[in-house]
Amino acid sequence: MKKLLNVVLVVVMVLAAAMSVQAQAELVVKDESDYVHMSMDELYQEALKEAAEGKTLVAYSNSSSVSKSASLFMEAYPGITVEGTKIKADALEEKIPLEYEGSPYVDVIIMSDSTGSIYLDWYKKGYVTAYYPDAITDLDPNYAAYGLPITIEGDVWYYNTTAFPDGCPINNWWDFVELKEDGTPVYTIITHPISNLSLSSLLTNMVHHADQLEADYKAKYGVDLEYTYPDDMGVEENNAGYEWIYRFLQTGYVENNDGDEIIAAVNESTAENPTIGFASSLKHGDALDLGETVDIVRGMSFNGVGKTKYVYQFSKSDNPAAARLFTMFIMGGENGEGAGYDAWVKRMGCYPTRTGVDAMGWNQYSLDDMNLLATDLEFVNYNYLDVVDFYNYFAEELK
């Protein structure tokens, strides 16, 4: 009977997860035009008609890959002019609504959405649509609910491999906030300020996965988690995510917004005074190139959060065919192996969203090895400001 109940529970959990993804997908405004069913050759012919009218395809991104891929695209598809412009993410979030209400200029936007503000706002207000071409059938379903995903990066932690030659000293989330017998923290933790969306997204995802943190605590200490944060803060009581934040804020952490400087501090730390640092997985390759002896913290129940870049179609584009062709190109074409994908994904710490593409040619670890959480953007959007308020209040209170 116990086995039967366990099977039923698993089935219910799987169905619930599937329903959750389906519910999320329903909020996305999908492109239902004929372009969805066209081959790249067909899109090219349509795009040439747009170019014949003197139109230029415009792509915005918060990544410098946009200009490189624009050059590659124009080589592959002569007759079409592409202007690829890098714009900071916060500036992009302001710019797109202004263009929608004013003079439309952009056609394609490529950027991540750490807090779900794009997902819950841009689709609803008609700024963008999600293009899921028939030709791409190998998208990782964990990352495809909110739009067409192009790459996955990780917001993760780093440790010093010289200080710990036998392996990472962190294997449980509660190791971060562990104290010595004299009450001082075991580790110096360097992280971004809470105003950085990477950190606020991570902490909100931890609040969302509080059950896992509770289980982690019991696995480490053999007893149930005791909650110590005040229960009158306007947030959920007895949530292990908030408890972790509360204890973290008592560790003498250090804030730094520069990932390179954080990695450098980890590299300079010692076994006697160890430092653990929070940064993008993209910093790993840069660190190794500089000879820094750091590695990514792995082996926890989850090691960080996957940050996905999405490709959005601007709904007022006057280059709809060229926009879809460019999108197919930067996604690697119909088989995922085209040169357009290389400009975006071939960097250590970056992973393709197409399951048929092998990322081990440029990565030390597979995406499975990274064991990242796929962000629930809806939950994060509705809860991250509460997390930020909680963090800021106790950061000041416990200083």
N, C-alpha and C positions, 0 to 999 in steps of 0.2 A: 504493500500500500504506500509506504514511504517513497519507493522508487517511482510509483505512478504519480504521486503528488509532485515530485521533483520534475518529472517530464512535463506535466501540465503547466507547472510554473514557468519552465523554460519556454514552452510554446507561447504562453501568454506574454512573456517578456519580449519575445521575438516579434509577435504580432503588434505589440504596443510600439515597439521601435519602428516597425514598418509603417504603422499608422501615423507616427510622429513625423517621419520623413515625408509621407504623403501630404500631411497637413501643411508642412513647411512649403512643399513644392506648390501647393495651391495658391500661396501668396505671390509667387513669381508670375509676372506677366510674360508668357512665352510668345516668342515670334511664331506666328502661324502663317507666314507668307509662303509663296511658292519657292522662295530662295532656300528654304529648309530642305527641299527635296532635290535641289540642283547639284550637279557635279561641279568640280572646280573649273573644268573647261567651260561649262555652261555659264557659270558665274563670271568668268573672264570675258566672255563675249558680251554679256550684259554690262559689265563694268566699263568696257571699251566704249559703249554707247554713251555712258555718263561722262567719260573723259572727253569724248568728242564735243561735248557741250562746254568744255573748258573748266570742268569741275576738278577740284583737288580733294583727295581723301585726307581727312585730319584725324589723327589718333592722339589721345592724351593718356599719360600714365605717370605714376609716381616713381617709375623705374627708368633708368637710362637705356634699358633694353629696347625701348620704343623707337629710338632713333636708329639703332643698329638694325633692327628688324625691318624698319621702313626702307633702308638702303637695300637690304637683301631682297625685299619684295619687289622693288622697282627693277632690279636686275632680272628677277624671275618673270615679271609681268610687264614688259615694255609697253609704253603707251599710257600707263597709269601713274600719276604723280601722287606721292604720299608725303605728308608733313607730320613727322612724329615729334611730339613735344613732351618733355619731362616737366611735370608740375607737382609740387608737394601735395601730399594727400589732403591736408586741411584746406589748402587753397582750391583743390579740385572739388571738394565737397561744397564750397561756396560758389564756384564758377559754373557748375553744370546747371543748377536752378536758374542762374542769371541768363545763361544762354538759351535755356528753354523758354523763358519769358520774354527774352529780347531777340537778338539776331543769332539764330542757330549757326554754329560754325563747326563743331566737332561731329564726328561720325562714330568713332569707337573709343571706349574708355576701358583701360586695363588697370585695375587697382584692387587692393585688399579691403576687407570690411571687418575690422576687428570687433566692433560693438553692435553690428546689425543696423546701424543708422541708414546705410544705403539700402539694404534689403527691405526695411520696413517703410522707407520714405520714398525712394526713387521710383520703385515700381508702382506704388499707390498713386503717386502724383503724375505718372505717365512719362517720366523723364527717359526711362530706358526699357528695353525688352531683353529677354534672355533667348539667345539663339542656340538651339540644340540641333545641329545639322544631322540629317539621317546618316551621313557618311561616318560619323564618329560614334562608334558603338562600344568603346572600351573605357569609358569614364569610370573612375573610382566612385562608387555610389555614396561613400561616406562624405564626399566633398562636392557633390553635384546638385544638392538640393536648392541652393540659393542663386544659381546662375551657372554659366559655362565656366568651369574652373580651368585655369591654365597651369598654375604651379602651386606647390605646397612648400612652405618654409616652417621651421619650428621656432617657437619661443622657449628656450631651454636654459639649463644651468651648466656651468663649466667648473672643473676642478683642476688642480695642478698634478700632473702625472709624475713629476720628479719628487714632489713631496710625498706622493702616495704611489710608489712603484708597484705595489701589490694589487692595485685596483682602487676603484672609487670608494671613498669612505661613506658616501651617501647612498643608501639603498631603500630609504623610507622617507616619506614627506616630513615625519616628525623628527628626523635627524637634523633638519635645518634649525630647529628651535631648541635643540638639546642644550642643557646647561651643565657646567661642571659642578663639583661639590661646593665650590665657593660662590656659586650663583652667577658666575660669568659665562657668556656663551662659548660653546666649543668652537664655533666657526664665525668668522667675519663674513657677513653676507652683503654683497654689493649688488644693488638692483636699481632699476629705473625709478624715478618718482612716480607716484600714483597717477599723476596727470598724463603719463605716457600710456597710450591705449593698449600697448602690449602687456604691461603689468596689470592694468585694471581688468583686461579680458581674462588673463590667467587666473587672477584671484576670483573673479565672478564664476569662471568655470569650476574652480575648486568648491565654491559655495554650492554650485549645481550638483557636484559629485561628492557631497558631504558623506554619503553612506560609505564610499570607498575610503575616505579619510578616516572615518570611524574604524573601519576594518583594519586599516594600516596601523592605527594606534594600538589596537588590541594585539596585532601580530608582533609589534615591537615590544610592548610592555606586559602583555598577558592579562591585562585588565581593561575594563571599559573606560572610555574617555570621560574624564571629569570636566565639566564645563565651568569656566571661571569668568567669562565675560558677562557684564551686567545684562539682565534680561529685560531692561526697559529702554533699549536703544532703537526701537522701531524696526528691528529686523527679526528674522525668524529665530526663535529660541532653540537652543541645543542643536545648532548647526555646526558641524565639525569644520567647515570652511571658515566661518567667522571665528571659531576658536583658534584655528591655526593663525589667522591674521592677527588676532589679539596677542597671541604668544610671540609671534614674529616681531611685533612692534616693541617687544621688551628685550630684544636681542642685541641692541646696539648696532643695527644695520646701517649701511652707508648708501646714499643715493648718488647716482651718476647717470646722466642721459646718454653718454657716449659709449657705445658697445665696445669700441676699440680700446678705450681706456679701462673699461671693466675687465676685458680679457687680459690686458697688460698687468693689472693689479693681481689677478689670479696667477699669472705667470711668475710674478715676483714674490708670491707668498711662500711660506715654508710649512713643514710638518708641525713645527712648534706653534706657528701662528697661521693656520690655514684659512684661505679665503675661497668662498664659493661665489661665482658671479653669474648674473642673469643677462643673456644676450641672444641675438638671433643665431640660428644654426648656420646662417650664411657666414658668420664670423669665423667658423672653424677652419675653413680652407685658408683664409687670410692669416690666421694665427700660425698655422703650420708653415705657410710660406715665409713667415717672419722668424721661424725657428722657435716659436713659443711652445713650451711644454704643457699644453692644456688638452683636455678632452671633455666630451659631453657627458654629463651625469646620466647614466642609464640604469636600468634594473629596478626602478620603482614601479608602483602599480600603474602609473602613467608618468611620463618624463617631461611633459610640457604640453603645449597647445599647438596644433597645426594652424598656421595662418595662410589662408588661401587667397590667391589673386584670381579675380574673375574678369571675364571679357564681357562688357556690356555694349549693346547696340543703342545708340542715341536715337530716340523715337522720331526726332525731326530731321534725321539725316537726309541729305539730298544725294547721297551716294550709297544707296542701300545694297546694291550688288557688290560694289567694290568693298564696302564695309564687311560683308559676309566672306568675300574672297580673302581679304586681309586676315580675318579671324581664322579661317581655315588654314591659311599659310602659317600663322604664328602658333597654331595648334599642331603643326607638323604634318599638315595635309591629311589625306584620307587614311594613311597607315601610321601616322605619328612619327615618321622617320625623316620628314622634310627638314631642310636647313633652317626654316623659319622658327622652329621650336628651339633650336640650339641657343639662339640669342637670349632666350628666357630661362631655360632650365639647366643648361650645362655649367653648373657651378656647385662646388661642394656645399652641402647643406640645403640644396634645392631639389625638389622631387617633382616628377611629372604626374599629372592627374590622369594620364592614360595608362591603364594597367598593362598594355602591351609593350610599353617602352621600358627597357632595362636601364635603371639609373646607376648601377654599380660601376659603370665605366668612369664615373667622376665622383662617386660618393664612397666614403669609408664604411658607412652603415646603410642598410636598407631602410625603407620607410617603416617596415614592420619592426625592425630593431629599434627604431626611434620611439615607437609606442607612444604616439601623440594623441591627444584628445581632438576629435573633430568638433569644432565649436558649434554650440547651439546658439545661433545668432539671435533668435527670438528671445530666449531666456536671458542672454547677456544684455540685450538692448533694454529689457524691462527691469533689470536688476543692477546693472553696473554702477549707476549713480548712487544707489544705497550702499554698495560696497565702498565706493570712493568716499562717501560721507562718513561711514564707519571708520575707515582707515584714517582719514584726516583728523577726526575727533580724537581717536586714541593715540595717534602719532603725537599730537600736542599734549594730551592728558598724561601720557606715559613718558614724556621726554625726560 
